[in-house]
Amino acid sequence: MNNDSIQILIAMIVYIVAILGIGVYFLKIANENSDNYFIGGRSLGPWVAAMSAEASDMSGWLLMGLPGVAYWCGFADAFWTALGLALGTYLNWKITAKRLRNYSSIAGDAITIPEYFSNRFKENRKVIMLIASIFILVFFTVYAASCFVTVGKLFNSLFGIQYQVVMIAGAFFVILYTLLGGFLAESVSDFMQGVIMFIAIILVLVMGAAAAGGFGAVMTNIQSIPGFFDFFGIASPTLVDGVQQVSATGDPLFGAALPYTFLTIISTMSWGLGYFGVPQVLLRFIAIRDADEIPKARRIATSWCVISLFAAVMFGMIGRVLFPTELLTPSGAESIFIVMATNLMPPLIAGFVMAGILAATMSSSDSYLLIAASAFSKNIYEGILKKNASDKEIMRVSHIILISVAVIGVLLALDENSVIFTIVAFAWAGFGATFGPLMLFSLFWKRTTREGAIAGMLAGGGMVFIWRLLIKPLGGVFGIYELLPAFLVSCAFIVVVSLLSKEPSAEIQAEFEQAKAA
């Protein structure tokens, strides 16, 4: 390991020690009871709620997955995805946040998403709670795997350490500090990580643009690649065995531009629908200390999101100009942020920037593990299997599940050629289609019934698998992102089954009106 690598490593170790310190600081508070451990006693201020929501949402996907898409095939795919996400972020905070904060408190003081759904429909047999918890366990295991892939790629790219070794070490670190401090440690560290991510993004963007001769020079260069800077076209790298070919003069080879149709744009922008169903963001709405602080949190979150997404797309564009043949596979392209930072910055500064990727990854993986653990321990173990379980038992079970989910995630992440963007897309669609429609209908349609809720979750979650595995491979019009058809199918099932079943009880309707008036 050379001197530059040592400086980068030192900066990242400083970051890791700081995160562990946060976990230790909140150790006593978090372990007082399960409510503190899982939701922090509903004590988050607007800055922590907003920044931790966005940091846990974006993960390493923001600094690796999205720039990788822009580097590989150009502007359109990355831009329309980013636009959908920005709109989804704003609308989720605008439409969902306040109503969910109030309704979750009114509906039995729910502290998890499955518990909110179950309490909302006054379940005796906890069917909704069980289904929601199972989907959370499945999709968050996939999400955790994507984070571990990011850690493995990061340290492998920086230090040449074997991918599997550093991936497992990263997973161990996440488990350690999530066990220590729970939701409060996670949220405060996510706030800090959100700040680090933002600083890293701005630094690399400014220095990358300067090295490329300014944004004007970047635009001039990339326009020579067919479809690379089109809103309605997409670049097509020339591949042999999955590797982009390079000309005799050292230029990357591209084929003719491919069309980017209106249907593809709608499909790509449908990423924004996922926000209405992702538990790591929805939990911040539940945990914020005062519903009146939500407008401030919304402005913070939306501003952070828009700036970060724009910068992430630009990383890929600038990176293709500065390092046109450095990364010749879709999986390799996701390291463009690392390549830019380590080549354009002094080693110590680059180390702190690399901590931005580590921050993004850790801030997400801790959320995924904690929510998965709470889904089983609070909703299945206490809610269904042993209703008189003590707080000590709940905490012990949550720790076991947290470790188990992490281990399965590690096994899924063993393939170093995994594409982060693809893994995240599947899990995002799963949450968006399973919980998104039901969240909106439960908050805003009084006629929604328990039967409709069950049908909607099963139809949405099931359709993600059916579309992804059976229908999408047919191509053509069926090649759209699985979230869109699955979301629409879930909505249809909720409406039809609710109208066909008996209307909600007077007690449920009275609670709905109370939440609406709050």
Secondary structure, 3 states (H helix, E strand, C coil): CCHHHHHHHHHHHHHHHHHHHHHHHCHHHHCCCHHHHHHCCCCECHHHHHHHHHHHHHHHHHHHHHHHHHHHHCHHHHHHHHHHHHHHHHHHHHHHHHHHHHHHHHCCCCCCHHHHHHHHCCCCCCHHHHHHHHHHHHHHHHHHHHHHHHHHHHHHHHHCCCHHHHHHHHHHHHHHHHHHHHHHHHHHHHHHHHHHHHHHHHHHHHHHHHHCCCHHHHHHHHCCCCCCCCCCEECCECEECCEECECCCCCECECCCEECCHHHHHHHHHHHHHHHHCHHHHHHHHHECCHHHHHHHHHHHHHHHHHHHHHHHHHHHHHHHHCCCCCCCHHHHCCHHHHHHHHHCCHHHHHHHHHHHHHHHHHHHHHHHHHHHHHHHHHHHHHHHCCCCCHHHHHHHHHHHHHHHHHHHHHHCCCCCCCHHHHHHHHHHHHHHHHHHHHHHHHHCCCCCHHHHHHHHHHHHHHHHHHHHHHHHHCHHHHCCCHHHHHHHHHHHHHHHHHHCCCCCHHHHHHHHHHHHC
